[in-house]
Amino acid sequence: MESMCRSRFALLKPIAARLLLLSGLCLSAVPAVAAPDAAPLTEQTVVTLALSRSALTDIFEGGIAVSEGQASAAGAYANPEVAYLREELSGASASVEETIAVSQHFDLGNRRGLRREAGERRTSALRREDEAARRTIAADARARFYEVVFRQARVAALVSWVNQVDQARELVARRAQRGDAASYELRRIERERVVAEAWLASERSGLERAGARLEALLDGGGAGATSRAVGSLLPDGAPMALEAIQAATASRPDLLALGLNLEAATIEGQAAARWWLPDLKLEAGWKAAELGAEGRADGFMLGASLEVPLWDQAASDARIAEGAARNAQGQRALIESELRAELTGLHADAVRLHEVAIRFQEQSSAVSSDLVRMVTAGHAGGEFSLLELLDAYRGATDDALRALEMALAARNARIELERLSGAGLP
């Protein structure tokens, strides 16, 4: 009977070991199982939900509306003016004169048109800045999503470890009842189980915390994220070639926004440089005069006036435009100068982390599986002690958790690379 139990236990141990390795090493590539009563949360779904929040839409659309209104106001013409004048003179030559006139100011230098054009450029720049903000939010959502996937896989690996310890404890308990096992072995395996359960409880707490951080970005659409997240932790394939990534930086929205702000400042400088072109005021109307005994006289009136540009009242505007242009140009130059080196290092890091994660997963899976299988069979036959069996289980669990950490590092490096370059975004 004892030999039958040992043979069955020896058969269960390699199976449990393989389950542990699969749950830890391979969960970086195999999706987690979502709750049956809720739709799964994929990376693309998470990004879509994070970007479609109503509050975020209000922020972006509200800012655009303000900028469009300011551009329209900057280019608006002054309304025409209607004036009525009545003059009465008493005495021997009493008379009454009435005048009705309409006047309009005209911008000979087209400064209003230039200011409206500059405002439109700033509106376009704000749209690019919003796009850059969306990319940052999407990268944050992706990082939080894969943190949940990472925590799911760690919990699964530790659950497998606890199950292995429980199976070993059951066997040792039966042997102790027959007098074939020392009480030390029971106490030692109980200690191992306490450690495993404490570790598992800590990881479950981390999973709940990661799920809450993800749900905070999804505006109610991410309820139950800890069980609904489905994704491959390890990126599929190596990153794009460095040349393609560097070429994609030309369309980075923040750089485009700085370019548009530079154009806007340049146009405003052009408007300020036309200070010497005055506004023209044209006036037309009707005038009637009651001349007493001499009767009544009616006629038209026309007038034109120009403001004398004696002092440069646009000097402050010119200085503001010059400073804004220098600021935008300097920011763009600084980003471009740092971006190339940063992308080169980040690309090398992403490639290296991806290769290391794959290699460690393949090698540790084979070695840990063989080690657990050998020690399990040897312990069943009395060749290896309980301590050696528990050490093999713990070592396989450590390898699984380490493989997950490497996969997460590779994923985070990929997310940051794609955020900086804008290439390969989901």
ABEGO torsion letter per residue (X at the ends): XAAAAAAAAAAAAAAAAAAAAAAAAAAAABBBBBBAABBBBBAAAAAAAAAABAAAAAAAAAAAAAAAAAAAAAABBBBBBBBBBBBBBBEABBBBBBBBBBBBBBBAAGAAAAAAAAAAAAAAAAAAAAAAAAAAAAAAAAAAAAAAAAAAAAAAAAAAAAAAAAAAAAAAAAAAAAGABBAAAAAAAAAAAAAAAAAAAAAAAAAAAAAAAAAAAAGGAABGAAAABBBBABBBEBBBBAAAAAAAAAABAAAAAAAAAAAAAAAAAAAAAAAABBBBBBBBBBBBBBAEAAEBBBBBBBBBBBBBBABBAAAAAAAAAAAAAAAAAAAAAAAAAAAAAAAAAAAAAAAAAAAAAAAAAAAAAAAAAAAAAAAAAAAAAGABBAAAAAAAAAAAAAAAAAAAAAAAAAAAAAAAAAAAAGBGBX
